[in-house]
Amino acid sequence: MFQAVIFAITMFIGWIIFDAIKHKKVIKENIISGFFAAIVAGFFWYILFIIF
């Protein structure tokens, strides 16, 4: 579980950094989309951790 949380946080930070570099600014829509992408990625990481 801890690994999935760390992965989700890392995914969120990476998403925000990537969008900030790409768009030259941080907007609310990119933060929200990064948050949801991180939640989904963390969930699937946890599922894979349980399976394997």
C-alpha positions in Angstrom: 0.0 0.0 0.0 2.8 2.4 0.9 4.5 1.8 -2.5 1.2 2.7 -4.3 0.9 5.9 -2.4 4.5 6.9 -3.1 4.0 6.0 -6.8 0.8 8.2 -6.9 2.6 11.1 -5.3 5.5 10.8 -7.7 3.2 10.5 -10.6 1.3 13.7 -9.5 4.5 15.7 -9.1 5.9 14.5 -12.4 2.6 15.4 -14.2 2.6 18.9 -12.7 6.3 19.5 -13.6 5.7 18.2 -17.1 2.7 20.4 -17.7 4.4 23.4 -16.2 7.3 23.0 -18.6 5.0 22.3 -21.6 2.6 25.1 -21.0 5.0 27.6 -19.3 2.5 28.0 -16.5 0.5 26.0 -13.9 -3.3 26.0 -14.4 -6.0 24.5 -12.3 -7.1 22.1 -15.0 -3.7 20.6 -15.2 -3.5 20.1 -11.5 -6.9 18.4 -11.4 -6.0 16.1 -14.3 -2.7 15.3 -12.7 -4.4 14.4 -9.5 -6.9 12.1 -11.1 -4.1 10.5 -13.2 -2.1 9.9 -10.0 -5.1 8.4 -8.3 -5.7 6.0 -11.1 -2.0 5.1 -11.5 -1.8 4.5 -7.7 -4.8 2.3 -7.8 -3.5 0.1 -10.6 -0.1 -0.1 -9.0 -1.8 -1.4 -5.9 -3.8 -3.9 -7.9 -0.6 -5.1 -9.6 1.1 -5.4 -6.2 -1.7 -7.6 -4.9 -1.7 -9.8 -8.0 2.0 -10.3 -8.2 
